[in-house]
Amino acid sequence: MGGFHAFAEDDDDQYGKLLGNTSPRDTTIQIIISFAFGIAAFLTFCVLRPRWTGLYAARKKTKDEATALPDLPDTLFGWIVPLWKITDQQLLASAGLDAYVFLAFFKMAIKFLLVTLFFSLLIIKPVHDAYPEDIPTGNKTHHHNDTEVNSAIAHTDMRRSVNLLQSSSNSSLPYFPGNLETDYLWMYVVLAYLFSAIAMYLIISETRRIIEVRQEYLGSQTTITDRTIRLSGIPPDLQDEGRIKEFIESLDIGQVESVMLCRQWKELDQAMIERMDTLRRLEEAYTIHIGHRTVERNLESLPIVQPPPHEPSVAHTPDGEQNGNAGSMGANGQAHVGVRPMTTIRYGRMKWYSKQVDALDHFGEKLRQADERVKELRKKTFAPTPLAFITMDSVAACQMAIQAVLDPSPLQLIANQSPAPSDVLWQNTYLSRRSRMTRSWSITALIVLLTIFWSVILVPIAGLLNVDAIGKLLPQVGEFLEDHENVRSLVNTQLPTLIASLLTVLVPYLYYYMSWYQGMISAGDIELSSISKNFFFTFFNFFVIFTVLGTASKFYQFFERFGDAVDFRKIAYTLALSLQRLLPFYTNFIILQGIGLFPFRLLEVGSMSLYPIYLMGAKTPRDYAELVQPPVFSYGFYLPTALLIFIICMVYSVLRSSWSVLLAGLAYFLLGHFVYKYQLLYAMDHQQHSTGRAWGMICDRIFIGMIFFQLTTAGQLILKQAVTRSVLMIPLIVTTVWVSIMYGRTYKPLMRFIALRSVKRGERYSDDASPEPVSRVSSDELTPERNVWADTDVAQLRYHRETRTMRGQAVDESPEAGFRFINPSLVAPLNGVWMAHKNMESDSNGGQTAGEDSV
């Protein structure tokens, strides 16, 4: 213990360096900067929202599911109250279960933080103010305000821990501080039990509510997706549509409407990709030939995407050639000569030779050859795969199949709920099981390597998050920071939070990209996989590792000073000090994420900043049509960060100055619920046929955070030599683990399947549903006798069908519209070139394109 005694003899200035010299100025600067940027972004959004409805109301304008939502007023702030009043029934009918579950997590977090903040202000803060501990002797003044206490407690805890270790090493009798000083430590135990019980109650009560809504909502659906089974592991003797139908019907669970056996369509899919590439090149050639790009000026979209108005485009004969010479008539009736573009082709052995040819003729001929090849491949019979989509005659038959074991052999004839046809990734349906397993394990191994990589990256970052470390690396910069207090506070505040925010924003894109290469069948599975991967990064790499490495230099000093022998008391001391030291950092991080960045997400700065880049690459009408599509809302980008902040608030909920973290977290979730509600309903596109499967993942992560919170509280008690109190945390940890296991066994099946009773009840309500919209009903009236969610959905669905019928459009997933499970490469029309401002013309397959010319 001599080495540890040597560490105890460091002066008070060394303790200040350990703490990073945090001060009230740092948090004040963070609040000022966050409010300044946040208010500016919010006011900008309020001004631009009614002017750029093509961006900020893109979903309302383009998605039929959002047509029943109320129109928000065009006034500066008049849209806030109508958005707040939108009910859960309207949310479900318009945005689906995934959006409902996502916002339900924010509501649950708000409830938990309100309760914990109340106890923090009522009990924790007064108790800690009454026992502020001794301020380091190096300070001449003794301020008893909460922030100064927060800056000094690590020193006192460290000094106390050293005294305890000294007394334990010099005497067989343990050291006991005075009763008045230690009685308040019971507060840690009581509040840990209380907060854990509140979290468990909220999880279970909200899960029961979501299950009730999910069963009623999905039980009333009769779409093709809800009646379709994804059957995998089909043995070779059953890999035929007729034999699969006979097998399923022999189980006496229902009649089969259709069977789509997946086949080895790789050659056909590749041919379609090559055809699309040729078509785009031909469209670019026609754009150059015509000499301009004609796009309607739309005052509701961004000015930066508005090219100047051009002369009308020329007419084309059915064979794609221009009338007369290669000229086109301008607005004044005078002809201007259109240049026929040229392209370079390479030929000969190893493509050594090249020549210039007419681009229109060259790509036109390649497109004709591509069409012929696709037509030939569509007639070809491809080899079957062990995967099929089977549509039953009822939802009940589908549910009986997916909830039963169909075959006694392992990994054979496994039935699962099918994703929506538009959600299927057909290029992955013909991957073999070995290929999927290889991809999955490869991605897992890569994530392990990335975990090590992020840890190595965070080591120097953690060492640079204080002015002293910067001064050692860059002495001149350190001297400048010492002389300028405001700049030093700015570096202490903004540098750590900026780096952390950049990591939590940029790294999820990498993990989301990796999820697409695991060979999953549907985009929904990829979304859930990205949530899992990104949470692993944010929680483990960012929170756990970053907290450990927050005093990484001290770990190195420990091992340099005391050798390689591991003393768990030293490690526990260092971890506890790191947690307390990083409390201001996490507070500033949450403030920046909530107050500073949420208004920018509402403003959709990312989409605005990418418009010029996409605009520079846009040449053809097809490019411009893709340019104005609404952005896609990905739960995998936003949910892990919200979970991390919730866990941070839970971990710090009983520690000193916990009110600051809880208040910042409450502001984060209040603003987040408001911002995401607007984007999910009005601005951004997302999956419609959703089943709310993310809720089980959310609860599992909360249980992990709860255990981490309990271990942290026990560690704090051990450092304060409250051994008896720390032992009392063991039953709580065991109870939490047991509740999480029982939760998985009891509630998770109802988050995967639909109860047959719900299906039958939904069928009865669907048959008896009135065409008139139902009146608004509170959530308290959700009884088995009244299917409020289904009634609302039926009314909305009938409204959508009527409006789409008037527009001549198909109804999503309507059997009458022919929406079925089939590879688009087999049936997609071979449309011609898109040309702007031409009348509707039929393509070679009878398809039509509105507003463009098919050549």
Summary of the structure (lengths in Angstrom):
residues: 855
radius of gyration: 31.9
end to end distance: 85.9
largest distance: 107.6
contacts: 2680
relative contact order: 0.15
helix: 65%
strand: 7%
